[in-house]
Amino acid sequence: MEPPASDKAKETDDCAVVLELSEDDPHYDKKESLLQANGYSPKERVVLKSSSCPNWISDTLKVMLQIARIIHLDEVELYFGEDDAFSPVDFYSPRNEVEALNSILSLLDVSLSTGKCIRVNVLQELREAIVQMIRDFGDKHIVKTTIVESNSLGKEESLLQWGEDHGMRTRLQIVYVEGSGRGAIAKEDLDVGEVALEIPFSIVISEELVRVSDMFPVLEETEGISSETMVLLWSMKEKHNCNSEFKTYFNTLPEKFNTGLSFGVHAMKALGGTLLLQEIIQAKEHLRAQYDLLFPKLCDDHPHVFPRELYTWEQFLWACELWYSNSMKVMFPEGKLRTCLIPIAGFLNHSLYPHILHYGKVDTATNSLKFRLSRPCSAGEECFLSYGNFSSSHLLTFYGFLPQGDNLYDIIPLDIEDTTDEFTESRSTSNTTTHMVRGTWHSNNHNIFYYGLPSPLLDVFRRTQFPMMRSKSLLQTSLENEGEVLENLHSIFDDMMKELDDGDLPDREDSSWDVRLAVEFKDLQKRIVSSLVTSCYAGLKLVENEWCKSMAEDIRGVLLKMMVANSFDLWQKDAFFSAAEEVQESADVMESAYRTWVRERREMQSPDYLDELSRELQTALGTAKWQTHAFMRFNHHQFVTYGIQNNQLLEEFEKAVRLSYGHRSNDNTTARHRQFIAAIEEQISRVEASLRESFSEEGKQSLQWVNLDEDECNELATFLSGTTQSLQSATDECLELRPLMRSSRVENHVQRRDTDLNFNAASDRDFSDERKSIRDDSSSINNNGNHVIKMEGSEVHGRTDDIVCQVDRKTNNARRTWSSPNFGALKIIIPDEDEQINKLVLCIDDTPKEKGSKPVFWKQRYGEFPPGQGAVSFLNQVS
Ligand SMILES: C[S@@+](CC[C@H](N)C(=O)[O-])C[C@H]1O[C@@H](n2cnc3c(N)ncnc32)[C@H](O)[C@@H]1O
């Protein structure tokens, strides 16, 4: 059907920007769900409305930024992003923010350059706003660098000259920077989008150079050798070639690279208990194995091509460190990604807040690599690259430094086999969830069910312990499950902490470079693991409190029923019977409204709906408070200001009870009334505290109550007292009053209670049924009581101990044999639904795995060594 003419006009009048999630994205499914959960599609067309609307720029940018953030999430951000369920498309990380802002900028630039959108001024206004956002973001992340003036830069200047002779252009100056060797600072103010450095393709060192060397015919015949290994072997020889075209470049390289691969024994010892220890060992063993495959055979067979003195193990390791710490991945014009050395660009240091994110694509128009700024860099400021989204352990192993600042990629991977995950079989391997943890200070959500820990990890443990449970709730069974999950995690992290605490650390100040780095790394690991232990512990306290509250509620409910049932005769004769019924009923209405509100909040319903529920809860709470107050007023005929604190209320009541019953009541009656009001009071204060907390979190006005004047209070008291004479008439009257106090949402519940009320009053037979149900309830309390013991006692510890013992056995074993490559993999196996919970075991795989073998419990990180290729592979993926 043709759109109406007015719509047509509107469509051509406005123009749109399309933000699209690539179907090739390895995390397509997750991102698609996240987009949809936030009301966007994977191909979202954002219409650029006319500027007549006052907030149009910020509104449009907000939408675009929310979508772009999701599109640019990486695996780690996606994994941890689920923690913050309340603000799903807020800021994720500096990297993500700069990526998202730049992607919008380039979309706007494309629209401007194609000229398709006739609203050029609209596009330009948006562009300026986004550039300003990028600048503001950059201003918050300026890294302070100290330039060391004393070091000579003769070789570096020669290289710059050589580069310029070949067509290199730069707006950067090479300097020595304290703590990181050479670095590049901006010679002038550079804005977002500007090119800081342009390297002609002709000076890039890549495998192409091997192909034209005398080595190639030999290497071509060598089975299973990768092109990366070929170029590494080439560089070992070229370094010593006096006539090399790249001599000026090789002259600038250090004699020794201080990376983790060169760590000495003391540094390795200092790394005891960390995953890094195993990683470095594995990496070195892998390299040694590769070296042994090639040498001395190549030297023996081709002594002229591979002179023995140039191909020692030490030289090989030097070359590996060069390529690991200095190479970049470059997309060649024919679409192939190759690992290259890029002279001059190799002076750029890494930062968690980089200026340059993308630099690895050959510009075919200029036949050069352009290093364009994704955020501005002021004159004199160090210009940083991103080497990749690397953890500190990766940066330490392959680059030999720990970055300044809080590294969001400092994760501890966990090897968890989740057979309960119905997703696992059907989805593609790229979507396989790698479980991990990081410092819980990164998380904004430390509430119950989150605890600052990653939700996917918690969910895996939840599924194991309660396979049928799909939603988080404040129900006791769910809380018990939470308790067990946290107990298990606490025990695992506690165990890691013990490993890290093992042994004395050398004094950092008196140590060599490697020991200093090792100690610094271990401190970082301790900080991470300690935050995990603390968060589990805090989570356990939260769960325990919630559990106790819900338990107390149940006990109270049963107690109240018992009070009514067991001493019904007494209650019936009691002057307060009907009034108590009324108060109990309004407390029930409040409880029901409270549960609805809690559930819907957790389900993240729309703010309007939640507001409505919160108003209803407030009304129900107000009614309960009001009736409780009136009940007490009716009891002791004493004025108590409405809105008085609940504990004061209780004290008042107790005082009044003592006074009024002193001469005309027995202790049982007093105790019964006191018990009753205490139970109601606790219920009210719990609900009120929750509401207040949510109001203060959301910055809303504090709770407001309907204030009754004294006459109204008296009227209510009289009304309540009147109910003793005629139960039925009081009930009818109450029904008339109720619509003012009750919400529509809890009406059904109210009506059921009304029936119950009449029913209770009807006959003794019904009360014997009630008593029966009370007995049933009590036994469920007993069961629940046992669950408490389970949470803290032997049963849970039994399970936990299984893990602890096995982790201990395994880790002790690993510690003894850390220098051996043949340690087994340790996995947490999450059994499927049919299996018993106590099958949560740490299974020790006795079969030694070759390169893929995993270190104790913590996941092996460097599974990337491609065993099939039998080659050195470089991990610094730069794109
Ligand atoms: C590509 S090079 C960068 C230039 C190097 N600074 C130099 O003098 O040759 C990579 C090496 O620089 C150092 N580096 C890079 N970023 C660093 C940082 N943020 N802090 C400390 N050292 C850093 C590390 O030694 C790393 O192996």
The ligand as a Tripos MOL2 file, in Angstrom:
@<TRIPOS>MOLECULE
LIG
   27    29     1     0     0
SMALL
NO_CHARGES

@<TRIPOS>ATOM
      1 C1         56.0480   -1.3660   20.1570 C.3       1 LIG1
      2 S1         57.1960   -1.0720   21.3850 S.3       1 LIG1
      3 C2         56.9440    0.5860   21.7700 C.3       1 LIG1
      4 C3         58.2290    1.3820   21.8150 C.3       1 LIG1
      5 C4         59.1410    1.0660   22.9190 C.3       1 LIG1
      6 N1         58.8020    1.8760   24.0530 N.3       1 LIG1
      7 C5         60.5680    1.2280   22.5300 C.2       1 LIG1
      8 O1         61.3030    1.9880   23.2000 O.co2     1 LIG1
      9 O2         60.9850    0.6010   21.5670 O.co2     1 LIG1
     10 C6         56.5070   -1.9840   22.6640 C.3       1 LIG1
     11 C7         57.2790   -1.9380   23.9530 C.3       1 LIG1
     12 O3         57.1660   -0.6770   24.5290 O.3       1 LIG1
     13 C8         57.0340   -0.7640   25.9270 C.3       1 LIG1
     14 N2         55.7210   -0.2200   26.2740 N.ar      1 LIG1
     15 C9         54.6950   -0.0210   25.4520 C.ar      1 LIG1
     16 N3         53.6630    0.5330   26.0870 N.ar      1 LIG1
     17 C10        54.0500    0.6930   27.3510 C.ar      1 LIG1
     18 C11        53.4280    1.1940   28.5100 C.ar      1 LIG1
     19 N4         52.1870    1.6490   28.4930 N.pl3     1 LIG1
     20 N5         54.1220    1.1910   29.6640 N.ar      1 LIG1
     21 C12        55.3690    0.7120   29.7180 C.ar      1 LIG1
     22 N6         56.0180    0.2090   28.6500 N.ar      1 LIG1
     23 C13        55.3740    0.2030   27.4820 C.ar      1 LIG1
     24 C14        57.1600   -2.2290   26.2660 C.3       1 LIG1
     25 O4         58.4710   -2.4980   26.5740 O.3       1 LIG1
     26 C15        56.7770   -2.8930   24.9920 C.3       1 LIG1
     27 O5         57.3490   -4.1570   24.8280 O.3       1 LIG1
@<TRIPOS>BOND
     1     1     2 1
     2     2     3 1
     3     2    10 1
     4     3     4 1
     5     4     5 1
     6     5     6 1
     7     5     7 1
     8     7     8 2
     9     7     9 1
    10    10    11 1
    11    11    12 1
    12    11    26 1
    13    12    13 1
    14    13    14 1
    15    13    24 1
    16    14    15 ar
    17    14    23 ar
    18    15    16 ar
    19    16    17 ar
    20    17    18 ar
    21    17    23 ar
    22    18    19 1
    23    18    20 ar
    24    20    21 ar
    25    21    22 ar
    26    22    23 ar
    27    24    25 1
    28    24    26 1
    29    26    27 1
@<TRIPOS>SUBSTRUCTURE
     1 LIG1         1 GROUP 0 **** ****
